Amino acid sequence: MEKTLNAILVVRADTEANFNTGNPLLKKGELAISLDKNGAYKVGDGSNRWKNLSYNKALTAGSADSVAWTAITGKPSTYAPSAHTHTMSDITNLANITVDGGVEAAS
């Protein structure tokens, strides 16, 4: 005879700042969700504290359908374009531009 157990699973959930401040020791297999990191979570191993645990790899760009911008590490803080030039023959759909870059009056 099969028996059904109805249960509610409760997991730790807090902000990253609170987890870092408290730096809890998660029991082996215990889940803890960082609420301000788009649901990123860590799984306890029973010996390492929060700061020494890695986030679940499902949130990395190599395996996730999408990754939150805030979850991307090592991103540049500025996006300066690389230096490059274009000849006039490379530019299309620009009316009334002179070869020296000045703008002629539209006729």
C-alpha positions, -999 to +999 in steps of 0.1 A: +000+000+000+014+034-010+013+062+015+013+099+005+030+125+027+019+160+021+046+184+032+059+219+027+096+222+020+111+253+036+145+266+025+166+294+038+161+326+018+177+359+025+196+388+008+232+383-002+242+410+023+225+392+052+240+358+042+275+374+039+271+391+073+259+360+091+280+336+070+260+306+080+272+270+080+247+251+058+239+215+067+248+189+041+222+192+013+206+223+028+195+249+002+198+286+007+184+311-019+198+346-023+167+366-030+185+396-046+205+374-070+175+363-091+170+330-072+207+320-072+212+293-046+239+274-028+238+239-014+255+232+020+281+206+024+281+206+062+316+220+065+319+252+045+302+285+054+282+306+030+311+327+017+331+295+008+303+278-011+298+283-048+265+292-064+247+264-083+262+260-117+228+261-134+230+299-133+263+301-153+262+313-189+273+279-202+243+260-189+215+285-182+188+296-207+195+332-195+217+348-169+208+379-150+231+409-156+238+412-119+249+375-118+277+381-144+311+384-129+341+400-145+321+422-168+338+455-178+326+487-162+329+507-194+324+498-230+347+519-251+345+511-288+377+499-304+394+525-326+385+522-363+378+542-394+355+540-424+361+552-459+333+572-476+326+542-498+317+522-466+290+547-456+256+543-472+222+561-469+237+594-458+225+623-480+241+657-482+275+647-467+307+662-482+339+643-486+356+664-459+328+655-434+309+688-436+272+690-441+258+706-472+225+724-471+196+702-483+182+712-516 
